[in-house]
Amino acid sequence: MNEKLKNSIVYVSIINNKNEPILMKNYNHSKQEELNFQMNIFATLDMIDNQITKKILVTENKSQISSFLGCLNSVYLAEDEFDIYGYYTVGQLKILVILRQKSNMANYDERHIKNLMNEIYQFYRQDILNPFNQNIDDHQLTKKFHSKLDETVSKYQEILKKGI
């Protein structure tokens, strides 16, 4: 397999508070495995709900829960292994990112993944809160959002590849 793809972000999804997808975006990966990624995204949603419920029982305050949930699940497809990272907001929005595991068994620096998810959330908020966005009721994201998302994913693919 191409070494360029070894450390890549392969899938990004944004899920609303009703567990309905707002965005499911495949990056540099075969369309054949997209259905597997979607299935694993939805399976991971149950893990998020369980993790959040446990944290609420401990903290008794949903607003004190950390947004970045870390690695929630590992997925094994064909010859590759993937990790699913999660991000949760007070409004119950969930951002899930699937990363190809590193071939050298080293872990990614989670602060980069956390920063990536923070940026995605900020773009999402800017897009949804934009009073000129005509599709706000449909949760359809603008071309500007998709452009920013693509630029950010490219930037973080390079950062994760270099391991800085």
N, C-alpha and C positions, 0 to 999 in steps of 0.2 A: 504494500500500500504506500501511497505517496506520503513521505514524511511531513510534508506541509500540512496535511490533514490530521496528523496524529494528535495535535494539541488544540484542536479547534472546537469552537462553540458550534454545535450542530443543530440546536433547536431552541426557540424562545417561544414561550406562551404566556399570555395574560388571561387570567380567569376571573370572572366577576364574583360577587358575593353569593350568587345562586349556583355557583360552579358551572357556569356557562362560558365557553371560550369567547373572548373578545379578539384575541390574536393567537394564531398558531402558525409559526414561521419556521420553515426549514432552511438551514444554511449549509451549503456545500455537502450535501449528502444525497444519497439515492432516494428517489421517490418511492421505491419499493419498501424502504424501511420507515417511511413517514407514518404509516398506519401503526407500526409497532411503537413509534415514539408517542403518538397520540394516546394509544392504549396505556402506555406507562405513565404518561402525564396524568390521566384520570385515576389510575391506581394510586399515584402519589398524593393526589388530593385527599384521599382517605387518611393517609399518614399525617398530612398537615392538620386535618381536623382533630385527629387524636392527640397530636403534639400540642396544639393550641389549647384543647380542652384540659390537658394535664397542667399546662402553664397557668391557665386561668384559675384552676383549683388551688394552685400554689400561691399565686400572687393576688388573687381575688380582684384584679383590675386589668381588664383587657388592654388598656392604653399603656401599661408598663411592659408589655411583651415586646421583646426585641424583634425588629422587622426581618433581619436576616436569619434564616433558619438553618443555614449550612447545608451539608450534603444529606439528603433525605432518603435516597434510594440509589442502588446500583443496578444497571441493566446489562444483560449479556445478550448480544445479538451477533450471530454468525461469528466472525473473527474478532469483533471489537467489543470493548467494555465501555460503558458510559456511566456517568454520575449525574444525578438530577439534584440540582440545588434549588432551594426555595426562598421566597421573600413574601412576607405577609404584612398587610397594612391594617390600620385600625378600622378602615372601611371594609375589611374582609376581602380586599383585592389580593390575588395571589399571582406572583410572577415566578415562573419555573424556567430554568435554563438547563439544557442537557449538554454536558461536555464529554468529549471523548477522553477516556482515562489516558494518562501519560504512559508511554511504553516502558519507561525506566522505573516504574513503580513509585516514583516520587509524587507527592501531592501538589496540587495547585496552591498558590498562595491565596487563601480565602479572602483576604482583604481586597484583592483585585476583583474577585467574583462579587463580593459585597458592593464594591464601587460600581461595577457594571449594572447590578440590579437597582442600586440607588438612582443611577442616571436614567435607566429605563423608566422607573417610576416617576421621576421628575418630568421626563418628556410626556409621559402619559397624562399626568396632572395638567401640564401646560396645554395639552391638546384638548382634553375634556373640559377644562375650565375656560377655554377661549370662547368668548361670547359670539364670535363670528363663525364658529364651527356649526354648520347647518345640520350635521348628523348626530348631534349630541344624544338624542333620544334612542338612536339605534346603536350607540356605542361604536360607531364606525370611526376608525382613526383616519386622520388626514394623510395626504401624500407627504406632507412635511414631517409628520411623526415617523412614517416608514423610512424616509430618507435619513432622519437623525438616528433611528434605530440601526439601520444598515451601517452608517458611519461609525457608530459606537461599537457595534459588534466587531467590525473590522479592526478598530483600534485595540480592543481587548483581545482579539485573537493574536495580534502581534505581541502584546504585553505578556499574555500567557505562554506564547511560544518561546519568548526570550527568558521568561521566568524572572523578570525584574520586579 
